[in-house]
Amino acid sequence: MDPYDYPRHWEADVVLSDGGTVHLRPITPDDADRLLAFHGRLSERTRYFRYFGPYPRMPQRDLERFSTVDHSDRVAFVAMLGHDIVAVGRYDRLHDGESAEVAFVVEDPHQGRGLGSILLEHLAAAARESGLTRFVAEVLAENGQMVRVFRDAGYQIARSFEEGTLHLEFALDPTAQSVAVARSREQAAEARSVRNLLTPRSVALIGASTDHAKIGHAVLTNLLVADFAGPVYPVNPEHRSVRGVRAYASVLDIPDDVDLAVVAIPAAGIEDVLDACLAKGVKALLVVSTVVDRDAERRLVSQARAHGMRVVGPNALGVVNTDPEVRLNATLAPKLPGRGRTGFFCQSGALGIAILATAAERGLGLSTFVSAGNRADVSGNDLLQYWADDPATDVVLLYLESFGNPRKFARLARRLGRHKPIVAVKTGRHAVNPGMAGFAVPVDEASVQSLFEQTGVIRVESLGQLFDTALLLAHQPLPAGPRVAVVGNSNAIGLLAADALLSQGLELAREPVDVGAHAGPEEFAEAVRSTAQCTDVDALVVVFVPPIAMPAAVYAKALREA
């Protein structure tokens, strides 16, 4: 079989336990030099654990055998970080035709990042496609890390021990536990990658500008005005400082670590900064620049993830974290809402400024906000993973134009929605944003509605309804049951409210209470107070028609104090 011809779906960008990324793909003969260099970087201990003895140099015969496989009986995956191999996993079919011996090795600085578990998952999937049913492995008993990889994978493992070596054997059919392990690993890794984005210890702004009309100036201004908790490093090769902050010619010239790099340079220059960001150890890229060409956008994301970084954007408004320990406003929006317990994901960059301004005007506080622009990498699914375990977020808001992976969205939304309400606006019923077309899966309107209903997502029709619902969820406790009472000063409106409740499957606890059009604030408040205290009432709806003789604010004050 052609050693260069392998199933293309075996390639994948994967997120590691620390939130970084690598590119996983089958090995080809062209990897021989990279494989030799990888072997040379391994410590003696790592080589000993992999090859069960000293193996300082890889002979040419072994190099050819290891780098040339048939992608069926002999399969090998390499994990690429930039241009380097950082891990290798492989299996070789045994004589019985149904089993294969599996082994992998991870470069020392990258051990403990979950690469062994990821390689095992992908090798097992490839083996099942090739008709294999079992894996066997020989592991030195003292190689505790590798033993844990197999032990924690969720398979039913048979083991035996002889002369310091563990013989492991297990069926490849997924078990409930192995699926749960894989999903748990995925959730933790993707949540960590978002945490790296939202809680950076330092930010570099590549393209910081002294020109007030450029986005590089606006983002830097907003970072400084928000009083970001860590250092901000402007990157501009033409100026010694920007807005009074020392500037650096390149991200590599920055003397300290950089967690988040905000990219605000023309699209043509973005690819040039990726190698520098990799060398600097940048964890996440936020691309606010406009990238029009779809192929260039795909190359950007592919290269960034191969360089170990997640990407927000391009065409993103930015990200916000209102945590007083972070104070991050890496956006183009000068006005932010206050601190709150609502997380907001928005696909539209242009609409993001209006959303943030409206949230501030209506008093809706946010915990975090991400505007993903073209959503070429980081998506709403990643944020659902993050918010699932975020103690600072109680309510989740989504403005969606499309779905990248609707099946995964359904699984994550169902899980998150069990303990945190999700409210969504879904546009694009009749047209799709051209900027999202390359990363979106077409989903018809009936399927969208069914998806939301089955996952418990609260769907609203407009941004106004989104904020109304969010304010209710953010400031009102969830009802203990479906029994609802109605109190008002208009019998007609009270009956309309009762009809609406019944049409939504709720129960009317009692007949609507009508205090009459002439009831004063205290009488109205007492009716509300006494009804709310009834043991058969789980929730209360108050309807109010402002009287002519007295300001409505007086009634509002009395009802609030009730």
Secondary structure, DSSP 8 states (H G I E B T S, - for coil): --TT---GGG-EEEE-TTS-EEEEEE--GGGHHHHHHHHHHS-HHHHHHHHSS---S--HHHHHHHH---SSSEEEEEEEETTEEEEEEEEEE-TTSSEEEEEEEE-GGGTTSSHHHHHHHHHHHHHHHTT--EEEEEEETT-HHHHHHHHTT---EEEEEETTEEEEEEE-S--HHHHHHHHHHHHHHHHHHHHHHHS-S-EEEET--S-TTSHHHHHHHHHHHTT-SS-EEEE-TT-SEETTEE-BSSGGG-SS--SEEEE-S-GGGHHHHHHHHHHHT--EEEE-S----HHHHHHHHHHHHHTT-EEE-SS--EEEE--TTT-EEEES-S----EEEEEEEES-HHHHHHHHHHHHHHT--EEEEEE-TT-SSS-HHHHHHHHHT-TT-SEEEEEES-BS-HHHHHHHHHHHHTTS-EEEEE--SS---GGGGGG-B---HHHHHHHHHHHT-EEESSHHHHHHHHHHHHHS---SSSEEEEEES-HHHHHHHHHHHHHTT-EE-SS-EE--TT--HHHHHHHHHHHHT-TT-SEEEEE----SSS-HHHHHHHHHH-
